Amino acid sequence: MVVSNNGTELTSNAILKWQQDRRIEWHYIPPGKPMQNGLVESFNGRLRGECLNEHLFANLRPARGLITAWRDDYNHHRPHTSLDGLTPWEYRQRSKEDQTLNRANL
């Protein structure tokens, strides 16, 4: 499932064909309600402010490399206050451990 606003960046024929070919549900948030997609809005703002706006890219190759490095830092090395100071990777690992313990206790 994809959740998005009604922005024009997601109305191209290529995006619509990609969505249809993969039978992906598309849900739109109401105009003027970005808080309904807050996690994505927060992530996109950080990616844009900390990575994309800081560099000029001549082509996709350097952009992909830089975005991959930024994403690795964001997910594996940077603590997030919303996750009680854990990185997303650490939070995921703990969630898996909790699920395993919960199954064992059933």
C-alpha positions in Angstrom: 0.0 0.0 0.0 1.2 3.5 -0.8 -0.1 6.5 1.2 0.4 9.9 -0.3 -0.9 13.4 -0.6 -2.5 14.6 -3.9 0.8 16.0 -5.1 1.5 16.2 -8.9 4.7 14.2 -8.5 2.6 11.0 -8.1 0.4 11.5 -11.1 2.7 10.6 -13.9 1.7 7.8 -16.3 4.8 5.9 -15.3 3.9 5.9 -11.6 0.3 5.0 -12.3 1.4 2.1 -14.6 3.9 0.9 -12.0 1.1 0.9 -9.4 -1.4 -0.9 -11.6 1.1 -3.5 -12.8 1.9 -4.4 -9.2 -1.7 -4.2 -7.9 -0.6 -1.8 -5.2 -3.4 0.0 -3.3 -3.1 3.8 -3.3 -4.6 5.8 -0.5 -4.6 9.6 -0.6 -4.6 11.7 2.6 -7.0 14.7 2.5 -5.6 18.0 1.3 -4.2 20.1 4.1 -3.7 17.1 6.5 0.0 16.2 6.3 -0.2 15.1 10.0 -2.0 12.0 8.7 1.3 11.0 7.1 3.6 12.4 9.8 6.3 9.7 9.8 6.8 9.9 6.1 6.7 13.7 6.1 9.3 13.7 8.9 11.6 11.3 7.1 11.3 13.1 3.8 12.1 16.4 5.4 15.2 15.0 7.0 16.3 13.3 3.8 15.8 16.5 1.8 17.4 18.8 4.4 20.3 16.7 5.4 21.2 15.0 2.1 19.5 16.1 -1.1 19.6 19.9 -0.6 23.3 19.7 0.4 24.6 18.2 -2.9 24.3 18.7 -6.6 24.1 15.5 -8.6 25.2 15.2 -12.2 23.5 11.9 -12.6 21.8 9.1 -10.7 24.9 7.1 -9.7 26.4 9.6 -7.2 22.9 10.4 -5.9 22.2 6.7 -5.3 25.5 6.2 -3.5 25.0 9.3 -1.3 21.4 8.4 -0.4 22.4 4.8 0.4 25.1 6.1 2.8 22.7 8.6 4.4 20.0 5.9 4.8 22.6 3.5 6.4 23.5 6.2 8.9 19.9 7.1 9.6 18.9 3.5 10.2 21.9 1.9 11.8 24.0 4.6 13.6 21.7 7.5 14.5 19.6 7.3 17.7 16.0 8.4 17.4 14.3 10.1 20.3 10.9 8.7 19.1 12.5 5.2 19.6 13.7 5.8 23.1 17.2 6.6 21.9 17.6 3.4 19.7 18.4 3.3 16.1 15.7 1.9 13.8 17.7 -1.2 13.4 18.1 -1.7 17.1 14.4 -1.1 17.6 13.6 -3.7 15.0 15.9 -6.2 16.6 14.2 -5.7 20.0 10.8 -5.9 18.5 11.7 -9.3 16.9 13.0 -10.5 20.3 9.8 -9.3 22.0 7.7 -11.2 19.5 9.7 -14.3 20.0 9.3 -14.1 23.8 5.6 -13.4 23.5 5.2 -16.5 21.3 7.1 -18.6 23.7 4.9 -17.4 26.6 1.6 -18.3 24.9 
